[in-house]
Amino acid sequence: MFSYLRERFTSHLRERSRRRARLVSKDGRCNIEFGNVERSRFVFLIDIWTTILDLRWRYKMTIFISAFLGSWFLFGLLWYVVAYIHKDLPEFNPAINHTPCVENINGLTSAFLFSLETQVTIGYGFRCVTEQCATAIFLLIFQSILGVIINSFMCGAILAKISRSKNRAKTITFSKNAVISKRGGKLCLLIRVANLRKSLLIGSHIYGKLLKTTITPEGETIILDQVNIEFVVDAGNENLFFISPLTIYHIIDKNSPFFHMAAETLLQQDFELVVFLDGTVEATSATCQVRTSYIPEEVLWGYRFAPIVSKTKEGKYRVDFQNFSKTVAVETPHCAFCLYNEKEAKSKEKKGYDNPGFVLSEVSETSDTKM
């Protein structure tokens, strides 16, 4: 038992040491850190709306609760100060005919409750402002206006956070691995993508970026150099009918960065393939973007995806997501260069080219006829 655990722990450490750093995680989050950004705090405060929307829920709810509790307590102190200055509190022993600025404020707790009732417009009627103090009337108007602003901003931020198209992107999923195999007589890199909702993404567009480290002829090292990767489906890569899972593919031709890669050297490469899907949400008309990435260990050479769509006896189309990321091994050339050389050789055979190794030997004929 101990040897088994030690072996598992050792394999885990070995796998972790071989794990490559990636810019985009499988769920689309970017793994990047900004350092030494000048005036960063002031920039984020200027664009406070975007900053609030980008915060995580725990921080957003903390700001939401703190904004309301802080404003209620602050105005509660102000109401207490007004009652204290006007000597409305019980410790001043006001006369029977004394008219306070605010009825029934007996201390800090009652002042806080009146501030709460004023800002959220509950209005129990037990505590109310009288016409005795102009200061109290002004404070009541100011708190009501500020309360509306706080309510509008914070509730709007919560609603915008919930309805962001980023959440719609979570119902778009990519296959765990990419595969390389023949499709239509060409060597292609294939990825499967599915829409988990029945509502469509309008005007969908799929494209990719290959991130790698390159060295220029001048000796400059460029980290995260981006190369465009064109992905297509059988109907094109524009305005996809995204009602069922689609298999997008990139043709590995002489212009492809995968052309000089082979099955034996794929894992030795250092690249990250980032795939993007842009579209417009049908329900809200908001644009969204879905991202994922693949590293060399996640690209399977010589495989294709298992079938996922079938038709029932009732005439309905059924999508089995159990086979969504399942792959099947198929016969595949070990490099694109070999596939194109094989095609050229076959085309030359059809054209009837002479075999340069063929040698014609002459045979002399002898006559057996005697005169």
Secondary structure by P-SEA (a helix, b strand, c coil): caaaaaaaaaaaaaaaaabbbbccccccccccccccccaaaaaaaaaaaaaaaaccaaaaaaaaaaaaaaaaaaaaaaaaaaaaaacccccccccccccccccccccaaaaaaaaaaaaacccccccccccccaaaaaaaaaaaaaaaaaaaaaaaaaaaaaacaaaaaaaccccccccccccccbbbbbbbbbccccccccccccbbbbbbbbbccccccccbbbbbbbbbccccccccccccbbbbbbbbccccccccccccccccbbbbbbbbbbbbcccccbbbbbbbbccccccccccccccccccccccbbbbccccccbbbbccccccaaaaaaaaaaaaaaaaccccccbbbbbbbbbbcccc
